[in-house]
Amino acid sequence: MNGILGVESLEDALAPEGWTQWTVPAFEYLSVECYTENVFSTTIAFMKGNKLPLAGSVHDYTEPATGKTFMLFPMRRK
């Protein structure tokens, strides 16, 4: 299985052996709940149609309390 797994941590936390720590810059995000299979392509089309910029890599996020999954589309750096 290929992919990236990430864990949010404190800035001074040490990454486990074999992991790499990197910092995601602060962005203003468009947060979209993933309730269908085509959320990514639909959101990209929406952003293009409304002239909203995509300013970086899209992140997946699962809310621990609810288990709901979201895609976070960075629009502008803070």
All heavy atoms as a GROMACS GRO file, in nm:
protein
  613
    1MET      N    1   0.084  -0.118   0.000
    1MET     CA    2   0.000   0.000   0.000
    1MET      C    3   0.089   0.124   0.000
    1MET      O    4   0.180   0.137   0.080
    1MET     CB    5  -0.089  -0.003   0.124
    1MET     CG    6  -0.171   0.122   0.140
    1MET     SD    7  -0.256   0.124   0.299
    1MET     CE    8  -0.421   0.137   0.243
    2ASN      N    9   0.060   0.215  -0.091
    2ASN     CA   10   0.134   0.341  -0.097
    2ASN      C   11   0.049   0.451  -0.039
    2ASN      O   12  -0.073   0.448  -0.048
    2ASN     CB   13   0.169   0.376  -0.241
    2ASN     CG   14   0.269   0.281  -0.300
    2ASN    OD1   15   0.358   0.235  -0.231
    2ASN    ND2   16   0.255   0.250  -0.426
    3GLY      N   17   0.112   0.550   0.017
    3GLY     CA   18   0.037   0.664   0.070
    3GLY      C   19   0.117   0.733   0.177
    3GLY      O   20   0.226   0.692   0.213
    4ILE      N   21   0.057   0.838   0.227
    4ILE     CA   22   0.121   0.916   0.333
    4ILE      C   23   0.030   0.913   0.453
    4ILE      O   24  -0.090   0.935   0.442
    4ILE     CB   25   0.145   1.062   0.288
    4ILE    CG1   26   0.240   1.065   0.170
    4ILE    CG2   27   0.197   1.145   0.403
    4ILE    CD1   28   0.258   1.204   0.111
    5LEU      N   29   0.086   0.884   0.566
    5LEU     CA   30   0.012   0.886   0.691
    5LEU      C   31   0.071   0.996   0.776
    5LEU      O   32   0.192   1.009   0.786
    5LEU     CB   33   0.024   0.752   0.764
    5LEU     CG   34  -0.036   0.745   0.903
    5LEU    CD1   35  -0.186   0.759   0.895
    5LEU    CD2   36   0.001   0.614   0.967
    6GLY      N   37  -0.012   1.078   0.832
    6GLY     CA   38   0.039   1.186   0.915
    6GLY      C   39  -0.029   1.191   1.049
    6GLY      O   40  -0.141   1.145   1.066
    7VAL      N   41   0.040   1.246   1.144
    7VAL     CA   42  -0.012   1.264   1.278
    7VAL      C   43   0.020   1.406   1.321
    7VAL      O   44   0.134   1.451   1.308
    7VAL     CB   45   0.054   1.164   1.377
    7VAL    CG1   46   0.005   1.189   1.518
    7VAL    CG2   47   0.027   1.022   1.334
    8GLU      N   48  -0.079   1.477   1.371
    8GLU     CA   49  -0.054   1.611   1.421
    8GLU      C   50   0.018   1.600   1.554
    8GLU      O   51  -0.015   1.517   1.638
    8GLU     CB   52  -0.186   1.686   1.440
    8GLU     CG   53  -0.168   1.830   1.479
    8GLU     CD   54  -0.299   1.906   1.486
    8GLU    OE1   55  -0.404   1.849   1.454
    8GLU    OE2   56  -0.295   2.023   1.524
    9SER      N   57   0.121   1.682   1.571
    9SER     CA   58   0.198   1.677   1.695
    9SER      C   59   0.245   1.817   1.733
    9SER      O   60   0.229   1.912   1.657
    9SER     CB   61   0.320   1.586   1.678
    9SER     OG   62   0.410   1.642   1.583
   10LEU      N   63   0.303   1.826   1.850
   10LEU     CA   64   0.363   1.953   1.892
   10LEU      C   65   0.487   1.978   1.808
   10LEU      O   66   0.552   1.885   1.759
   10LEU     CB   67   0.400   1.946   2.041
   10LEU     CG   68   0.283   1.922   2.136
   10LEU    CD1   69   0.335   1.903   2.279
   10LEU    CD2   70   0.184   2.038   2.130
   11GLU      N   71   0.521   2.105   1.792
   11GLU     CA   72   0.637   2.141   1.708
   11GLU      C   73   0.767   2.077   1.754
   11GLU      O   74   0.851   2.042   1.673
   11GLU     CB   75   0.655   2.293   1.704
   11GLU     CG   76   0.569   2.360   1.602
   11GLU     CD   77   0.607   2.505   1.584
   11GLU    OE1   78   0.720   2.533   1.543
   11GLU    OE2   79   0.520   2.589   1.613
   12ASP      N   80   0.785   2.062   1.884
   12ASP     CA   81   0.912   2.010   1.935
   12ASP      C   82   0.911   1.858   1.956
   12ASP      O   83   1.005   1.801   2.009
   12ASP     CB   84   0.952   2.081   2.064
   12ASP     CG   85   0.850   2.064   2.176
   12ASP    OD1   86   0.738   2.015   2.149
   12ASP    OD2   87   0.882   2.100   2.290
   13ALA      N   88   0.805   1.791   1.908
   13ALA     CA   89   0.797   1.645   1.922
   13ALA      C   90   0.899   1.578   1.832
   13ALA      O   91   0.930   1.628   1.724
   13ALA     CB   92   0.657   1.596   1.888
   14LEU      N   93   0.953   1.466   1.875
   14LEU     CA   94   1.047   1.390   1.794
   14LEU      C   95   0.970   1.287   1.711
   14LEU      O   96   0.882   1.218   1.762
   14LEU     CB   97   1.149   1.318   1.883
   14LEU     CG   98   1.242   1.409   1.963
   14LEU    CD1   99   1.330   1.325   2.055
   14LEU    CD2  100   1.328   1.493   1.870
   15ALA      N  101   1.004   1.278   1.584
   15ALA     CA  102   0.938   1.180   1.496
   15ALA      C  103   0.989   1.040   1.530
   15ALA      O  104   1.107   1.022   1.560
   15ALA     CB  105   0.970   1.213   1.351
   16PRO      N  106   0.901   0.940   1.526
   16PRO     CA  107   0.944   0.802   1.549
   16PRO      C  108   1.046   0.758   1.444
   16PRO      O  109   1.051   0.815   1.334
   16PRO     CB  110   0.816   0.720   1.536
   16PRO     CG  111   0.705   0.817   1.552
   16PRO     CD  112   0.758   0.949   1.503
   17GLU      N  113   1.124   0.658   1.475
   17GLU     CA  114   1.225   0.607   1.382
   17GLU      C  115   1.158   0.569   1.250
   17GLU      O  116   1.054   0.503   1.247
   17GLU     CB  117   1.295   0.485   1.442
   17GLU     CG  118   1.411   0.436   1.357
   17GLU     CD  119   1.488   0.323   1.423
   17GLU    OE1  120   1.487   0.314   1.546
   17GLU    OE2  121   1.547   0.246   1.348
   18GLY      N  122   1.218   0.615   1.140
   18GLY     CA  123   1.166   0.586   1.007
   18GLY      C  124   1.063   0.686   0.957
   18GLY      O  125   1.020   0.680   0.844
   19TRP      N  126   1.021   0.778   1.043
   19TRP     CA  127   0.925   0.881   1.004
   19TRP      C  128   1.000   1.011   0.980
   19TRP      O  129   1.112   1.030   1.026
   19TRP     CB  130   0.824   0.905   1.116
   19TRP     CG  131   0.721   0.798   1.133
   19TRP    CD1  132   0.741   0.663   1.135
   19TRP    CD2  133   0.581   0.816   1.150
   19TRP    NE1  134   0.624   0.597   1.155
   19TRP    CE2  135   0.523   0.689   1.165
   19TRP    CE3  136   0.499   0.928   1.157
   19TRP    CZ2  137   0.387   0.671   1.184
   19TRP    CZ3  138   0.363   0.909   1.178
   19TRP    CH2  139   0.309   0.783   1.190
   20THR      N  140   0.937   1.102   0.909
   20THR     CA  141   0.993   1.234   0.884
   20THR      C  142   0.896   1.338   0.937
   20THR      O  143   0.776   1.329   0.914
   20THR     CB  144   1.013   1.257   0.733
   20THR    OG1  145   1.101   1.157   0.683
   20THR    CG2  146   1.072   1.394   0.706
   21GLN      N  147   0.948   1.435   1.008
   21GLN     CA  148   0.863   1.543   1.059
   21GLN      C  149   0.867   1.659   0.962
   21GLN      O  150   0.974   1.699   0.916
   21GLN     CB  151   0.912   1.589   1.196
   21GLN     CG  152   0.824   1.697   1.255
   21GLN     CD  153   0.868   1.737   1.394
   21GLN    OE1  154   0.976   1.702   1.440
   21GLN    NE2  155   0.786   1.812   1.462
   22TRP      N  156   0.750   1.711   0.925
   22TRP     CA  157   0.745   1.830   0.842
   22TRP      C  158   0.632   1.918   0.890
   22TRP      O  159   0.537   1.872   0.951
   22TRP     CB  160   0.735   1.797   0.695
   22TRP     CG  161   0.632   1.697   0.651
   22TRP    CD1  162   0.636   1.562   0.668
   22TRP    CD2  163   0.509   1.723   0.585
   22TRP    NE1  164   0.525   1.503   0.615
   22TRP    CE2  165   0.443   1.600   0.562
   22TRP    CE3  166   0.446   1.838   0.540
   22TRP    CZ2  167   0.322   1.589   0.499
   22TRP    CZ3  168   0.324   1.827   0.476
   22TRP    CH2  169   0.264   1.703   0.456
   23THR      N  170   0.648   2.045   0.866
   23THR     CA  171   0.552   2.145   0.912
   23THR      C  172   0.471   2.196   0.795
   23THR      O  173   0.526   2.237   0.693
   23THR     CB  174   0.626   2.263   0.979
   23THR    OG1  175   0.706   2.210   1.087
   23THR    CG2  176   0.530   2.366   1.031
   24VAL      N  177   0.340   2.190   0.809
   24VAL     CA  178   0.250   2.243   0.706
   24VAL      C  179   0.229   2.390   0.735
   24VAL      O  180   0.188   2.427   0.846
   24VAL     CB  181   0.114   2.168   0.708
   24VAL    CG1  182   0.018   2.228   0.606
   24VAL    CG2  183   0.134   2.020   0.684
   25PRO      N  184   0.258   2.477   0.637
   25PRO     CA  185   0.238   2.621   0.660
   25PRO      C  186   0.091   2.652   0.688
   25PRO      O  187   0.002   2.578   0.646
   25PRO     CB  188   0.281   2.685   0.528
   25PRO     CG  189   0.357   2.581   0.454
   25PRO     CD  190   0.308   2.449   0.504
   26ALA      N  191   0.067   2.761   0.758
   26ALA     CA  192  -0.070   2.803   0.788
   26ALA      C  193  -0.138   2.853   0.660
   26ALA      O  194  -0.082   2.935   0.587
   26ALA     CB  195  -0.069   2.913   0.893
   27PHE      N  196  -0.255   2.799   0.631
   27PHE     CA  197  -0.334   2.838   0.516
   27PHE      C  198  -0.477   2.864   0.559
   27PHE      O  199  -0.522   2.817   0.663
   27PHE     CB  200  -0.339   2.725   0.411
   27PHE     CG  201  -0.217   2.712   0.325
   27PHE    CD1  202  -0.116   2.625   0.359
   27PHE    CD2  203  -0.204   2.784   0.208
   27PHE    CE1  204  -0.004   2.610   0.280
   27PHE    CE2  205  -0.093   2.771   0.128
   27PHE     CZ  206   0.008   2.683   0.164
   28GLU      N  207  -0.550   2.934   0.476
   28GLU     CA  208  -0.695   2.941   0.485
   28GLU      C  209  -0.745   2.827   0.398
   28GLU      O  210  -0.707   2.815   0.281
   28GLU     CB  211  -0.744   3.074   0.433
   28GLU     CG  212  -0.894   3.092   0.443
   28GLU     CD  213  -0.937   3.229   0.394
   28GLU    OE1  214  -0.862   3.326   0.407
   28GLU    OE2  215  -1.049   3.235   0.341
   29TYR      N  216  -0.828   2.738   0.454
   29TYR     CA  217  -0.872   2.618   0.385
   29TYR      C  218  -1.020   2.621   0.352
   29TYR      O  219  -1.101   2.674   0.428
   29TYR     CB  220  -0.847   2.494   0.472
   29TYR     CG  221  -0.704   2.456   0.488
   29TYR    CD1  222  -0.629   2.504   0.594
   29TYR    CD2  223  -0.642   2.370   0.398
   29TYR    CE1  224  -0.496   2.468   0.612
   29TYR    CE2  225  -0.509   2.335   0.414
   29TYR     CZ  226  -0.437   2.383   0.520
   29TYR     OH  227  -0.306   2.348   0.536
   30LEU      N  228  -1.054   2.560   0.241
   30LEU     CA  229  -1.192   2.525   0.209
   30LEU      C  230  -1.208   2.382   0.258
   30LEU      O  231  -1.140   2.291   0.212
   30LEU     CB  232  -1.216   2.534   0.058
   30LEU     CG  233  -1.352   2.488   0.008
   30LEU    CD1  234  -1.463   2.574   0.066
   30LEU    CD2  235  -1.356   2.494  -0.144
   31SER      N  236  -1.296   2.361   0.356
   31SER     CA  237  -1.316   2.230   0.418
   31SER      C  238  -1.441   2.166   0.358
   31SER      O  239  -1.549   2.225   0.361
   31SER     CB  240  -1.332   2.246   0.569
   31SER     OG  241  -1.361   2.123   0.629
   32VAL      N  242  -1.426   2.045   0.302
   32VAL     CA  243  -1.537   1.977   0.236
   32VAL      C  244  -1.552   1.838   0.296
   32VAL      O  245  -1.458   1.758   0.294
   32VAL     CB  246  -1.511   1.967   0.084
   32VAL    CG1  247  -1.628   1.900   0.014
   32VAL    CG2  248  -1.485   2.105   0.024
   33GLU      N  249  -1.672   1.809   0.348
   33GLU     CA  250  -1.698   1.677   0.403
   33GLU      C  251  -1.702   1.574   0.291
   33GLU      O  252  -1.759   1.598   0.184
   33GLU     CB  253  -1.829   1.674   0.481
   33GLU     CG  254  -1.852   1.543   0.552
   33GLU     CD  255  -1.975   1.540   0.640
   33GLU    OE1  256  -2.039   1.646   0.657
   33GLU    OE2  257  -2.006   1.432   0.693
   34CYS      N  258  -1.640   1.459   0.314
   34CYS     CA  259  -1.633   1.352   0.213
   34CYS      C  260  -1.752   1.259   0.231
   34CYS      O  261  -1.747   1.166   0.311
   34CYS     CB  262  -1.501   1.275   0.226
   34CYS     SG  263  -1.357   1.376   0.198
   35TYR      N  264  -1.856   1.283   0.155
   35TYR     CA  265  -1.975   1.198   0.164
   35TYR      C  266  -2.003   1.126   0.033
   35TYR      O  267  -2.097   1.047   0.025
   35TYR     CB  268  -2.098   1.280   0.208
   35TYR     CG  269  -2.124   1.401   0.122
   35TYR    CD1  270  -2.202   1.390   0.008
   35TYR    CD2  271  -2.069   1.523   0.153
   35TYR    CE1  272  -2.224   1.499  -0.074
   35TYR    CE2  273  -2.090   1.633   0.072
   35TYR     CZ  274  -2.168   1.621  -0.040
   35TYR     OH  275  -2.189   1.729  -0.121
   36THR      N  276  -1.923   1.153  -0.071
   36THR     CA  277  -1.933   1.079  -0.198
   36THR      C  278  -1.791   1.047  -0.245
   36THR      O  279  -1.693   1.100  -0.192
   36THR     CB  280  -2.004   1.159  -0.309
   36THR    OG1  281  -1.918   1.262  -0.356
   36THR    CG2  282  -2.132   1.223  -0.260
   37GLU      N  283  -1.781   0.965  -0.348
   37GLU     CA  284  -1.650   0.926  -0.400
   37GLU      C  285  -1.579   1.036  -0.479
   37GLU      O  286  -1.459   1.035  -0.489
   37GLU     CB  287  -1.664   0.803  -0.491
   37GLU     CG  288  -1.698   0.677  -0.416
   37GLU     CD  289  -1.701   0.557  -0.508
   37GLU    OE1  290  -1.643   0.563  -0.618
   37GLU    OE2  291  -1.762   0.457  -0.468
   38ASN      N  292  -1.653   1.128  -0.536
   38ASN     CA  293  -1.591   1.226  -0.626
   38ASN      C  294  -1.577   1.365  -0.564
   38ASN      O  295  -1.582   1.465  -0.634
   38ASN     CB  296  -1.668   1.233  -0.758
   38ASN     CG  297  -1.815   1.273  -0.737
   38ASN    OD1  298  -1.861   1.280  -0.625
   38ASN    ND2  299  -1.885   1.298  -0.845
   39VAL      N  300  -1.556   1.371  -0.434
   39VAL     CA  301  -1.544   1.500  -0.365
   39VAL      C  302  -1.426   1.582  -0.420
   39VAL      O  303  -1.439   1.701  -0.444
   39VAL     CB  304  -1.530   1.481  -0.212
   39VAL    CG1  305  -1.493   1.610  -0.144
   39VAL    CG2  306  -1.658   1.425  -0.156
   40PHE      N  307  -1.313   1.516  -0.445
   40PHE     CA  308  -1.195   1.590  -0.492
   40PHE      C  309  -1.223   1.657  -0.626
   40PHE      O  310  -1.207   1.778  -0.641
   40PHE     CB  311  -1.073   1.497  -0.503
   40PHE     CG  312  -0.949   1.568  -0.550
   40PHE    CD1  313  -0.870   1.636  -0.460
   40PHE    CD2  314  -0.913   1.567  -0.683
   40PHE    CE1  315  -0.755   1.704  -0.503
   40PHE    CE2  316  -0.800   1.634  -0.727
   40PHE     CZ  317  -0.721   1.701  -0.637
   41SER      N  318  -1.266   1.580  -0.726
   41SER     CA  319  -1.286   1.636  -0.861
   41SER      C  320  -1.399   1.738  -0.863
   41SER      O  321  -1.390   1.840  -0.931
   41SER     CB  322  -1.311   1.525  -0.963
   41SER     OG  323  -1.424   1.449  -0.926
   42THR      N  324  -1.505   1.714  -0.785
   42THR     CA  325  -1.616   1.809  -0.778
   42THR      C  326  -1.571   1.941  -0.716
   42THR      O  327  -1.606   2.049  -0.764
   42THR     CB  328  -1.732   1.750  -0.696
   42THR    OG1  329  -1.775   1.629  -0.758
   42THR    CG2  330  -1.850   1.846  -0.686
   43THR      N  331  -1.491   1.933  -0.612
   43THR     CA  332  -1.444   2.054  -0.544
   43THR      C  333  -1.346   2.131  -0.632
   43THR      O  334  -1.352   2.254  -0.640
   43THR     CB  335  -1.382   2.021  -0.408
   43THR    OG1  336  -1.479   1.950  -0.329
   43THR    CG2  337  -1.340   2.147  -0.334
   44ILE      N  338  -1.256   2.060  -0.700
   44ILE     CA  339  -1.162   2.127  -0.792
   44ILE      C  340  -1.240   2.200  -0.901
   44ILE      O  341  -1.209   2.316  -0.934
   44ILE     CB  342  -1.061   2.028  -0.851
   44ILE    CG1  343  -0.966   1.975  -0.743
   44ILE    CG2  344  -0.982   2.090  -0.967
   44ILE    CD1  345  -0.874   2.079  -0.680
   45ALA      N  346  -1.341   2.136  -0.957
   45ALA     CA  347  -1.424   2.200  -1.060
   45ALA      C  348  -1.495   2.324  -1.004
   45ALA      O  349  -1.502   2.429  -1.070
   45ALA     CB  350  -1.524   2.101  -1.116
   46PHE      N  351  -1.548   2.312  -0.881
   46PHE     CA  352  -1.613   2.425  -0.815
   46PHE      C  353  -1.515   2.541  -0.797
   46PHE      O  354  -1.548   2.657  -0.825
   46PHE     CB  355  -1.669   2.382  -0.679
   46PHE     CG  356  -1.720   2.496  -0.596
   46PHE    CD1  357  -1.847   2.547  -0.615
   46PHE    CD2  358  -1.639   2.553  -0.497
   46PHE    CE1  359  -1.894   2.653  -0.538
   46PHE    CE2  360  -1.685   2.658  -0.419
   46PHE     CZ  361  -1.812   2.709  -0.440
   47MET      N  362  -1.395   2.509  -0.751
   47MET     CA  363  -1.295   2.614  -0.728
   47MET      C  364  -1.257   2.683  -0.858
   47MET      O  365  -1.249   2.805  -0.864
   47MET     CB  366  -1.172   2.554  -0.658
   47MET     CG  367  -1.200   2.512  -0.515
   47MET     SD  368  -1.059   2.434  -0.433
   47MET     CE  369  -0.958   2.580  -0.398
   48LYS      N  370  -1.235   2.605  -0.965
   48LYS     CA  371  -1.202   2.664  -1.095
   48LYS      C  372  -1.316   2.752  -1.145
   48LYS      O  373  -1.294   2.863  -1.193
   48LYS     CB  374  -1.171   2.555  -1.196
   48LYS     CG  375  -1.036   2.492  -1.177
   48LYS     CD  376  -1.009   2.386  -1.283
   48LYS     CE  377  -0.873   2.322  -1.261
   48LYS     NZ  378  -0.846   2.216  -1.359
   49GLY      N  379  -1.440   2.701  -1.134
   49GLY     CA  380  -1.556   2.775  -1.181
   49GLY      C  381  -1.580   2.905  -1.106
   49GLY      O  382  -1.639   2.999  -1.158
   50ASN      N  383  -1.536   2.911  -0.982
   50ASN     CA  384  -1.553   3.030  -0.899
   50ASN      C  385  -1.424   3.108  -0.880
   50ASN      O  386  -1.415   3.194  -0.791
   50ASN     CB  387  -1.613   2.990  -0.764
   50ASN     CG  388  -1.757   2.948  -0.778
   50ASN    OD1  389  -1.846   3.032  -0.785
   50ASN    ND2  390  -1.782   2.818  -0.785
   51LYS      N  391  -1.324   3.074  -0.961
   51LYS     CA  392  -1.194   3.143  -0.959
   51LYS      C  393  -1.132   3.146  -0.819
   51LYS      O  394  -1.074   3.245  -0.776
   51LYS     CB  395  -1.206   3.283  -1.016
   51LYS     CG  396  -1.246   3.282  -1.162
   51LYS     CD  397  -1.250   3.421  -1.219
   51LYS     CE  398  -1.267   3.422  -1.362
   51LYS     NZ  399  -1.353   3.411  -1.448
   52LEU      N  400  -1.145   3.033  -0.747
   52LEU     CA  401  -1.082   3.017  -0.617
   52LEU      C  402  -0.949   2.944  -0.637
   52LEU      O  403  -0.946   2.839  -0.701
   52LEU     CB  404  -1.172   2.936  -0.523
   52LEU     CG  405  -1.307   2.999  -0.490
   52LEU    CD1  406  -1.394   2.900  -0.414
   52LEU    CD2  407  -1.290   3.127  -0.412
   53PRO      N  408  -0.839   2.998  -0.585
   53PRO     CA  409  -0.709   2.935  -0.607
   53PRO      C  410  -0.689   2.810  -0.522
   53PRO      O  411  -0.744   2.799  -0.412
   53PRO     CB  412  -0.611   3.044  -0.563
   53PRO     CG  413  -0.686   3.119  -0.456
   53PRO     CD  414  -0.830   3.118  -0.502
   54LEU      N  415  -0.613   2.716  -0.574
   54LEU     CA  416  -0.563   2.603  -0.495
   54LEU      C  417  -0.418   2.635  -0.469
   54LEU      O  418  -0.336   2.641  -0.560
   54LEU     CB  419  -0.578   2.471  -0.570
   54LEU     CG  420  -0.529   2.348  -0.496
   54LEU    CD1  421  -0.609   2.326  -0.368
   54LEU    CD2  422  -0.538   2.225  -0.586
   55ALA      N  423  -0.383   2.658  -0.343
   55ALA     CA  424  -0.252   2.713  -0.309
   55ALA      C  425  -0.153   2.611  -0.254
   55ALA      O  426  -0.046   2.648  -0.208
   55ALA     CB  427  -0.270   2.826  -0.208
   56GLY      N  428  -0.188   2.483  -0.258
   56GLY     CA  429  -0.098   2.382  -0.204
   56GLY      C  430  -0.161   2.244  -0.210
   56GLY      O  431  -0.262   2.224  -0.277
   57SER      N  432  -0.103   2.152  -0.138
   57SER     CA  433  -0.151   2.014  -0.137
   57SER      C  434  -0.279   2.001  -0.056
   57SER      O  435  -0.293   2.060   0.051
   57SER     CB  436  -0.045   1.921  -0.074
   57SER     OG  437   0.072   1.924  -0.149
   58VAL      N  438  -0.371   1.920  -0.107
   58VAL     CA  439  -0.497   1.892  -0.038
   58VAL      C  440  -0.471   1.789   0.072
   58VAL      O  441  -0.396   1.693   0.052
   58VAL     CB  442  -0.602   1.840  -0.138
   58VAL    CG1  443  -0.732   1.805  -0.067
   58VAL    CG2  444  -0.627   1.944  -0.247
   59HIS      N  445  -0.531   1.810   0.188
   59HIS     CA  446  -0.512   1.720   0.302
   59HIS      C  447  -0.643   1.650   0.336
   59HIS      O  448  -0.750   1.710   0.327
   59HIS     CB  449  -0.466   1.798   0.426
   59HIS     CG  450  -0.336   1.868   0.406
   59HIS    ND1  451  -0.216   1.809   0.433
   59HIS    CD2  452  -0.308   1.992   0.362
   59HIS    CE1  453  -0.118   1.894   0.406
   59HIS    NE2  454  -0.172   2.005   0.362
   60ASP      N  455  -0.633   1.525   0.375
   60ASP     CA  456  -0.746   1.452   0.430
   60ASP      C  457  -0.743   1.468   0.581
   60ASP      O  458  -0.636   1.466   0.642
   60ASP     CB  459  -0.738   1.303   0.397
   60ASP     CG  460  -0.755   1.276   0.249
   60ASP    OD1  461  -0.840   1.340   0.185
   60ASP    OD2  462  -0.683   1.190   0.198
   61TYR      N  463  -0.859   1.480   0.642
   61TYR     CA  464  -0.867   1.495   0.787
   61TYR      C  465  -0.987   1.415   0.837
   61TYR      O  466  -1.097   1.426   0.782
   61TYR     CB  467  -0.883   1.643   0.825
   61TYR     CG  468  -0.912   1.664   0.972
   61TYR    CD1  469  -0.813   1.647   1.067
   61TYR    CD2  470  -1.039   1.699   1.015
   61TYR    CE1  471  -0.840   1.665   1.203
   61TYR    CE2  472  -1.068   1.718   1.150
   61TYR     CZ  473  -0.967   1.700   1.243
   61TYR     OH  474  -0.993   1.717   1.376
   62THR      N  475  -0.967   1.335   0.940
   62THR     CA  476  -1.076   1.263   1.005
   62THR      C  477  -1.095   1.322   1.144
   62THR      O  478  -1.001   1.325   1.224
   62THR     CB  479  -1.046   1.112   1.015
   62THR    OG1  480  -1.026   1.061   0.884
   62THR    CG2  481  -1.162   1.038   1.081
   63GLU      N  482  -1.216   1.369   1.170
   63GLU     CA  483  -1.248   1.429   1.298
   63GLU      C  484  -1.262   1.318   1.403
   63GLU      O  485  -1.350   1.231   1.390
   63GLU     CB  486  -1.379   1.506   1.284
   63GLU     CG  487  -1.411   1.597   1.398
   63GLU     CD  488  -1.534   1.679   1.365
   63GLU    OE1  489  -1.646   1.624   1.375
   63GLU    OE2  490  -1.517   1.797   1.329
   64PRO      N  491  -1.175   1.315   1.503
   64PRO     CA  492  -1.177   1.205   1.600
   64PRO      C  493  -1.310   1.186   1.673
   64PRO      O  494  -1.353   1.073   1.694
   64PRO     CB  495  -1.066   1.242   1.699
   64PRO     CG  496  -0.977   1.335   1.624
   64PRO     CD  497  -1.066   1.409   1.530
   65ALA      N  498  -1.377   1.294   1.708
   65ALA     CA  499  -1.500   1.283   1.786
   65ALA      C  500  -1.616   1.223   1.708
   65ALA      O  501  -1.700   1.154   1.765
   65ALA     CB  502  -1.540   1.421   1.838
   66THR      N  503  -1.620   1.248   1.575
   66THR     CA  504  -1.735   1.203   1.496
   66THR      C  505  -1.701   1.095   1.394
   66THR      O  506  -1.789   1.028   1.343
   66THR     CB  507  -1.798   1.321   1.420
   66THR    OG1  508  -1.701   1.370   1.325
   66THR    CG2  509  -1.841   1.432   1.514
   67GLY      N  510  -1.571   1.084   1.359
   67GLY     CA  511  -1.531   0.991   1.255
   67GLY      C  512  -1.557   1.043   1.115
   67GLY      O  513  -1.529   0.975   1.016
   68LYS      N  514  -1.608   1.166   1.103
   68LYS     CA  515  -1.634   1.226   0.971
   68LYS      C  516  -1.501   1.260   0.905
   68LYS      O  517  -1.407   1.305   0.971
   68LYS     CB  518  -1.719   1.351   0.983
   68LYS     CG  519  -1.862   1.323   1.023
   68LYS     CD  520  -1.942   1.453   1.029
   68LYS     CE  521  -2.086   1.426   1.068
   68LYS     NZ  522  -2.164   1.551   1.072
   69THR      N  523  -1.497   1.240   0.774
   69THR     CA  524  -1.375   1.268   0.697
   69THR      C  525  -1.397   1.392   0.611
   69THR      O  526  -1.504   1.411   0.552
   69THR     CB  527  -1.340   1.149   0.608
   69THR    OG1  528  -1.325   1.033   0.691
   69THR    CG2  529  -1.210   1.172   0.533
   70PHE      N  530  -1.294   1.474   0.604
   70PHE     CA  531  -1.298   1.598   0.526
   70PHE      C  532  -1.175   1.606   0.437
   70PHE      O  533  -1.071   1.549   0.468
   70PHE     CB  534  -1.298   1.720   0.620
   70PHE     CG  535  -1.417   1.728   0.709
   70PHE    CD1  536  -1.420   1.660   0.830
   70PHE    CD2  537  -1.527   1.804   0.674
   70PHE    CE1  538  -1.530   1.667   0.914
   70PHE    CE2  539  -1.639   1.811   0.758
   70PHE     CZ  540  -1.639   1.742   0.878
   71MET      N  541  -1.187   1.680   0.327
   71MET     CA  542  -1.072   1.720   0.247
   71MET      C  543  -1.054   1.868   0.271
   71MET      O  544  -1.152   1.945   0.272
   71MET     CB  545  -1.093   1.691   0.099
   71MET     CG  546  -1.087   1.546   0.064
   71MET     SD  547  -1.095   1.526  -0.115
   71MET     CE  548  -0.983   1.391  -0.132
   72LEU      N  549  -0.930   1.908   0.293
   72LEU     CA  550  -0.896   2.048   0.320
   72LEU      C  551  -0.818   2.101   0.201
   72LEU      O  552  -0.708   2.057   0.172
   72LEU     CB  553  -0.814   2.059   0.448
   72LEU     CG  554  -0.878   1.994   0.573
   72LEU    CD1  555  -0.781   1.998   0.689
   72LEU    CD2  556  -1.008   2.062   0.608
   73PHE      N  557  -0.878   2.198   0.131
   73PHE     CA  558  -0.820   2.256   0.010
   73PHE      C  559  -0.759   2.392   0.047
   73PHE      O  560  -0.834   2.487   0.076
   73PHE     CB  561  -0.928   2.275  -0.097
   73PHE     CG  562  -0.986   2.145  -0.147
   73PHE    CD1  563  -1.082   2.077  -0.074
   73PHE    CD2  564  -0.945   2.093  -0.269
   73PHE    CE1  565  -1.137   1.958  -0.122
   73PHE    CE2  566  -0.998   1.973  -0.317
   73PHE     CZ  567  -1.094   1.906  -0.243
   74PRO      N  568  -0.626   2.405   0.048
   74PRO     CA  569  -0.563   2.532   0.086
   74PRO      C  570  -0.587   2.638  -0.022
   74PRO      O  571  -0.566   2.614  -0.140
   74PRO     CB  572  -0.415   2.499   0.099
   74PRO     CG  573  -0.396   2.379   0.015
   74PRO     CD  574  -0.525   2.304   0.015
   75MET      N  575  -0.635   2.755   0.022
   75MET     CA  576  -0.669   2.861  -0.073
   75MET      C  577  -0.571   2.978  -0.068
   75MET      O  578  -0.544   3.039  -0.170
   75MET     CB  579  -0.811   2.910  -0.048
   75MET     CG  580  -0.911   2.800  -0.076
   75MET     SD  581  -1.082   2.836  -0.033
   75MET     CE  582  -1.101   3.007  -0.055
   76ARG      N  583  -0.524   3.012   0.050
   76ARG     CA  584  -0.424   3.121   0.060
   76ARG      C  585  -0.349   3.107   0.192
   76ARG      O  586  -0.405   3.066   0.292
   76ARG     CB  587  -0.484   3.258   0.042
   76ARG     CG  588  -0.597   3.298   0.130
   76ARG     CD  589  -0.657   3.434   0.083
   76ARG     NE  590  -0.800   3.441   0.087
   76ARG     CZ  591  -0.886   3.390   0.000
   76ARG    NH1  592  -0.842   3.323  -0.101
   76ARG    NH2  593  -1.015   3.404   0.012
   77ARG      N  594  -0.221   3.145   0.183
   77ARG     CA  595  -0.136   3.139   0.302
   77ARG      C  596  -0.173   3.247   0.399
   77ARG      O  597  -0.208   3.358   0.361
   77ARG     CB  598   0.009   3.158   0.260
   77ARG     CG  599   0.088   3.033   0.280
   77ARG     CD  600   0.232   3.062   0.254
   77ARG     NE  601   0.305   2.963   0.330
   77ARG     CZ  602   0.423   2.921   0.300
   77ARG    NH1  603   0.486   2.970   0.198
   77ARG    NH2  604   0.481   2.831   0.373
   78LYS      N  605  -0.165   3.213   0.525
   78LYS     CA  606  -0.192   3.312   0.631
   78LYS      C  607  -0.065   3.383   0.668
   78LYS      O  608   0.042   3.337   0.656
   78LYS     CB  609  -0.250   3.243   0.754
   78LYS     CG  610  -0.392   3.201   0.734
   78LYS     CD  611  -0.447   3.150   0.865
   78LYS     CE  612  -0.596   3.132   0.854
   78LYS     NZ  613  -0.653   3.095   0.981
   0.00000   0.00000   0.00000
